[in-house]
Amino acid sequence: MARYLDPKNDLPFKRIFGEHPDLLKSFLNALLPLETEQRIESLEYLPTEQLPESPARKNSIVDVRCMDSSGRQFIVEMQMFWSTAFPNRMLFNASKAYVRQLDRGEHYYLLQPVYSLAILNDVFDRQTPEFYHHFQIVNCRNTNEAIRGLEFVLVELPKFKPEKWVDRRMAVLWLRFLKEVRENSAPGDLKESEDIRKALDMCEEGAFTEAELFVYEKCWDVIYTERALLAASLAEGEAKGWAEGRSEGRAEGRAEGRAEGLAEGEAKGEAKGRTESLTSVVLNCKHDGFSLEKIQMITGLEREKIQEILCSDSEG
């Protein structure tokens, strides 16, 4: 039985989309909001040196930058977990690509659109079931009026469900490929598509050298470390917030003579905040395919509590 590398990892993702323009073209045509007459016909890769080294970049698995035959540029990123700085970085990178199209003295009409596509292996908006987010520069009062040039698509992979996109076959197949292919398995029906079958072949463990497999594992080590640091940072921030809240609450309670209600509110707030934070970390780790043992290591929770959270999520 074939063993596969997770395609969200830096190494296989770069091999698939950073070295094979035919597969990248299929991926972009499937996921970008392009009309039939706007579909990409051919691609060439561009350097990615413009993308800055910054703290936010540590969570970014891959950046692919390319241009089609009409001069439109496309930036593709695989983001393993959410950072509040990430939208700013998307805007910065796309804007820089847009500006760099012109040399001094050239006319603005030569500018071609830039599309930024980010696949997020995390959830940033738990208030809506929508997983596909398309952003443009639009008139606030009439969103049909848009300034053309920059467009952004952000896909929350954990929230993706195939039945929501029955009319977009290749988009469903590509997102299922990224979400469902694991180190020990790959859904057989994905091989019905020639493009997905080719991408799956590139993910087979046997297609990589020992040195490449070492790099693959090191990449996961970095992700595990980042996840643990994020969890620790959240816990530290919550602790600080609770302390400040208690201090402010006590002062207000003394002034208004509501000490009893304040104590009860603090206890409930602390419990709720801590539970929501750990629940979020557990679910994100599960979506990443982490084992129960690794989730325990990251969160410090008991195995039974982790299983309780996962069962509640499945029932919901």
Backbone hydrogen bonds, N-H to C=O, Kabsch-Sander energy under -0.5 kcal/mol:
donor,donor_aa,acceptor,acceptor_aa,energy
4,Y,183,E,-1.3
5,L,203,C,-2.9
9,N,6,D,-1.8
13,F,9,N,-2.2
14,K,10,D,-2.3
15,R,11,L,-1.8
16,I,12,P,-2.5
17,F,13,F,-2.7
18,G,13,F,-0.6
18,G,14,K,-1.7
20,H,16,I,-0.6
23,L,20,H,-0.8
24,L,20,H,-2.0
25,K,21,P,-2.6
26,S,22,D,-1.8
27,F,23,L,-2.4
28,L,24,L,-2.7
29,N,25,K,-2.6
30,A,26,S,-1.6
31,L,27,F,-1.8
32,L,28,L,-2.7
34,L,32,L,-2.2
38,Q,35,E,-1.7
39,R,35,E,-0.5
39,R,36,T,-1.2
44,E,67,M,-2.1
46,L,65,R,-3.0
51,L,48,T,-1.7
54,S,52,P,-0.7
57,R,54,S,-1.2
58,K,54,S,-0.5
58,K,55,P,-1.2
59,N,56,A,-1.1
60,S,57,R,-1.6
61,I,59,N,-0.5
61,I,78,M,-3.1
62,V,78,M,-0.7
64,V,76,V,-2.4
66,C,74,F,-2.2
67,M,44,E,-2.4
68,D,72,R,-2.3
69,S,42,S,-0.8
71,G,68,D,-1.8
73,Q,113,P,-2.1
74,F,66,C,-2.6
75,I,115,Y,-2.7
76,V,64,V,-2.9
77,E,117,L,-2.5
78,M,62,V,-1.3
79,Q,77,E,-0.6
79,Q,119,I,-2.9
80,M,59,N,-1.7
80,M,78,M,-0.6
86,F,83,S,-1.7
89,R,85,A,-1.9
90,M,86,F,-2.5
91,L,87,P,-2.3
92,F,88,N,-2.5
93,N,89,R,-2.8
94,A,90,M,-2.3
95,S,91,L,-2.5
96,K,92,F,-2.4
97,A,93,N,-2.0
98,Y,94,A,-2.1
99,V,95,S,-2.6
100,R,96,K,-2.2
101,Q,98,Y,-1.1
102,L,99,V,-1.3
106,E,103,D,-2.1
110,L,107,H,-1.6
111,L,108,Y,-2.1
114,V,149,G,-2.9
115,Y,73,Q,-2.7
116,S,151,E,-2.5
117,L,75,I,-3.3
117,L,115,Y,-0.5
118,A,153,V,-2.8
119,I,77,E,-2.8
120,L,118,A,-0.7
120,L,155,V,-3.3
121,N,79,Q,-3.2
121,N,119,I,-0.6
122,D,120,L,-1.1
128,T,125,D,-0.7
133,H,131,F,-0.6
133,H,154,L,-2.3
134,H,132,Y,-0.5
135,F,133,H,-0.5
135,F,152,F,-3.3
137,I,147,I,-0.5
137,I,150,L,-0.5
138,V,136,Q,-0.8
139,N,142,N,-0.7
139,N,145,E,-2.8
145,E,142,N,-2.2
146,A,144,N,-0.7
147,I,137,I,-2.7
148,R,146,A,-0.7
150,L,147,I,-0.5
151,E,114,V,-2.0
152,F,135,F,-2.4
153,V,116,S,-2.9
154,L,133,H,-2.6
155,V,118,A,-2.6
156,E,131,F,-2.8
156,E,154,L,-0.5
157,L,120,L,-2.4
157,L,155,V,-1.1
159,K,156,E,-1.0
160,F,156,E,-0.6
160,F,157,L,-1.4
164,K,161,K,-2.2
165,W,162,P,-1.9
166,V,163,E,-0.6
168,R,165,W,-1.9
172,V,168,R,-2.3
173,L,169,R,-2.4
174,W,170,M,-2.5
175,L,171,A,-2.3
176,R,172,V,-2.5
177,F,173,L,-2.4
178,L,174,W,-2.0
179,K,175,L,-2.3
180,E,176,R,-3.4
181,V,176,R,-0.5
181,V,177,F,-1.2
182,R,180,E,-0.5
182,R,185,S,-2.5
190,L,187,P,-1.3
191,K,188,G,-1.5
192,E,189,D,-1.4
193,S,190,L,-1.5
197,R,193,S,-2.6
198,K,194,E,-2.1
199,A,195,D,-2.1
200,L,196,I,-2.7
201,D,197,R,-2.1
202,M,198,K,-1.4
203,C,199,A,-0.7
203,C,200,L,-1.0
204,E,200,L,-0.6
204,E,201,D,-0.9
205,E,3,R,-3.2
207,A,204,E,-2.2
208,F,205,E,-1.8
213,L,209,T,-2.3
214,F,210,E,-1.8
215,V,211,A,-1.8
216,Y,212,E,-2.3
217,E,213,L,-2.2
218,K,214,F,-2.3
219,C,215,V,-2.1
220,W,216,Y,-1.5
221,D,217,E,-2.1
222,V,218,K,-2.1
223,I,219,C,-1.9
224,Y,220,W,-3.0
225,T,221,D,-2.4
226,E,222,V,-2.7
227,R,223,I,-2.6
228,A,224,Y,-2.5
229,L,225,T,-2.6
230,L,226,E,-2.5
231,A,227,R,-2.4
232,A,228,A,-2.5
233,S,229,L,-2.6
234,L,230,L,-2.6
235,A,231,A,-2.4
236,E,232,A,-2.5
237,G,233,S,-2.7
238,E,234,L,-2.6
239,A,235,A,-2.5
240,K,236,E,-2.3
241,G,237,G,-2.4
242,W,238,E,-3.2
243,A,239,A,-2.4
244,E,240,K,-2.6
245,G,241,G,-2.8
246,R,242,W,-2.9
247,S,243,A,-2.4
248,E,244,E,-2.8
249,G,245,G,-2.9
250,R,246,R,-2.9
251,A,247,S,-1.9
252,E,248,E,-2.4
253,G,249,G,-3.0
254,R,250,R,-2.7
255,A,251,A,-2.1
256,E,252,E,-2.1
257,G,253,G,-1.6
258,R,253,G,-1.9
262,L,258,R,-2.2
263,A,259,A,-2.4
264,E,260,E,-1.9
265,G,261,G,-2.4
266,E,262,L,-2.8
267,A,263,A,-2.2
268,K,264,E,-2.2
269,G,265,G,-2.7
270,E,266,E,-2.9
271,A,267,A,-2.2
272,K,268,K,-2.5
273,G,269,G,-2.7
274,R,270,E,-2.6
275,T,271,A,-2.3
276,E,272,K,-2.7
277,S,273,G,-2.1
278,L,274,R,-2.2
279,T,275,T,-2.6
280,S,276,E,-2.1
281,V,277,S,-2.0
282,V,278,L,-2.6
283,L,279,T,-2.5
284,N,280,S,-2.2
285,C,281,V,-2.3
286,K,282,V,-2.3
287,H,283,L,-2.4
288,D,284,N,-1.5
289,G,286,K,-1.7
290,F,285,C,-2.3
295,I,291,S,-2.2
296,Q,292,L,-2.5
297,M,293,E,-2.0
298,I,294,K,-2.0
299,T,295,I,-2.7
300,G,296,Q,-2.7
306,I,302,E,-2.0
307,Q,303,R,-2.3
308,E,304,E,-2.0
309,I,305,K,-2.1
310,L,306,I,-2.4
311,C,307,Q,-2.4
312,S,308,E,-2.1
313,D,309,I,-2.0
314,S,310,L,-2.0
315,E,311,C,-2.3
316,G,312,S,-1.8
